[in-house]
Amino acid sequence: MTQASTVKDVAALARLTISEHDIENVTAEFNQTLALFDALQSVDTQGVAPMVNPCTANQPLRTDSVATLVGREGLMKNAPSKAENYFLVPRVID
């Protein structure tokens, strides 16, 4: 299997369309990316502490409670029309 056919297969799996005109450039870029990963694999990481993982930290959570800041009377005083402690709305269907 050639490199160009491998790039075409990877592009198909990623649902990318690569024209025949661009396949050579994409193959070169793909090879550069793979070379970068090879270089990263060869770095000595002995003695390097891992970075902090946010998933292992504790999240302070608030209590989930219902708090009404304004009572029914406070809400009803802003109503343009009201009757028996309910909002009145225009009639939609006659």
MODELLER restraints for C-alpha pairs under 7 A, 6 or more apart:
rsr = mdl.restraints
at = mdl.atoms
rsr.add(forms.Gaussian(group=physical.xy_distance, feature=features.Distance(at['CA:3:A'], at['CA:27:A']), mean=6.79, stdev=0.5))
rsr.add(forms.Gaussian(group=physical.xy_distance, feature=features.Distance(at['CA:4:A'], at['CA:23:A']), mean=6.62, stdev=0.5))
rsr.add(forms.Gaussian(group=physical.xy_distance, feature=features.Distance(at['CA:4:A'], at['CA:27:A']), mean=6.18, stdev=0.5))
rsr.add(forms.Gaussian(group=physical.xy_distance, feature=features.Distance(at['CA:7:A'], at['CA:27:A']), mean=6.19, stdev=0.5))
rsr.add(forms.Gaussian(group=physical.xy_distance, feature=features.Distance(at['CA:11:A'], at['CA:17:A']), mean=6.66, stdev=0.5))
rsr.add(forms.Gaussian(group=physical.xy_distance, feature=features.Distance(at['CA:79:A'], at['CA:87:A']), mean=6.44, stdev=0.5))
rsr.add(forms.Gaussian(group=physical.xy_distance, feature=features.Distance(at['CA:81:A'], at['CA:87:A']), mean=6.17, stdev=0.5))
rsr.add(forms.Gaussian(group=physical.xy_distance, feature=features.Distance(at['CA:81:A'], at['CA:88:A']), mean=5.20, stdev=0.5))
rsr.add(forms.Gaussian(group=physical.xy_distance, feature=features.Distance(at['CA:82:A'], at['CA:88:A']), mean=5.00, stdev=0.5))
